[in-house]
Amino acid sequence: MLNSIKDKVSLFQSELNYQANLWQHQRNLPTINSGDHLIVEHLKREGVYITSLADLGLSSTSKMLASANSYADSMVNPRDIHAGYKLPQIYTITDLPEFFNWGIETRLQNIIENYIGLPIVFHGVHVRKDFPNEQQLETLLWHKDSEDRRMIKVIIYLNDVTEKQGPFEYIPLPVNFLERVNNYRVDYELWRSNFLGINDDKMMKIIPKSAWKSCPGKAGTVIFADTRNILHHGTARSLERSALFFAYTANSPK
C-alpha cells in the first residue's frame, strides 16, 4: 500500500516537472517558417502529417535516398515463415553518415522540437522491408509506441505504396468527448493484450472503420507520425513494401 502511494506521488511529480519543462522551453524553441509551423499545428491536431522528400527539400536527401534504395534492394525474402506470417527484414543504419546527416538536418529537427516542445534526441534509423502476409500479427496489429509522452517517427516510402503494399494506417487524435472515451476503451483493450496490439475486428467494435485513415503514397512520401499518441499499424499486404523509419523523442524521454 505504501509503495503504491509512493509510486503515485512520484508519477504526479514527474508530470508536474514535465509540464514545467514544457513551459520553460517555450521561449527557447527554434524559429520555424510559416509552412513548417503548419506542419507542427497539423501534428498537434491529428497526430500525423504527410508530405514528400521533394517538398521538404533537404540538402542531404539524394545521397540518403540512393543508399537507402541500395540496402532495400539487397534484402531478400526471409525463410522464417510461421503460420503464414513472414518477419520483416530490418537493418539499423544510423551510423552511416548519409542517414545520420539526413536525420539531423536542422529544418527537420526544428520541426520536431517545436512539436515535442523540449530539446530532442535522434535515436536512429532503420531501413525495413515488409513481405506479403496472410495474418495480422506483430506491427500489423493496432498499437501505440511507448518510448515517451510525445515522439515522432518519420516514415519514408522507398517504393510506391498502394493498398497491395500495405500502407501505414492510423486513427487521428480524438477531438470530442465520445472519441476520447473510445480511445480509452482501446487503451484498455491494449492493456488486456499486454500491449501486444489488437486486430481489426476488435478495433471495429470500438472505432468504426470510417474513422481510420490509410496512407498510400508514391515513393518519396514522408509521414510524420506521433506513434505514442495515435493508434496505428501497418496493413496486410500482398506485395513487398520498403521504407525508412527515423525516430525522435525528448532528450530525456519518460
Secondary structure, DSSP 8 states (H G I E B T S, - for coil): -HHHHHHHHHHHHHHHHHHHHHHHHGGGS----HHHHHHHHHHHHHSEEEEEHHHH--TTHHHHHHHHHHHHHH----S-EETTEE--EEEE-TTSHHHHHHHT-HHHHHHHHHHH-S-EEEEEEEEEEE---SS--GGGSBB---SSSSEEEEEEESS-B-GGG--EEEE----SHHHHHHHHHHHHHHHHTTTS-B-HHHHHHHS-GGG-EEE-B-TTEEEEE-TTTSEEEE---SS-EEEEEEEEEESS--
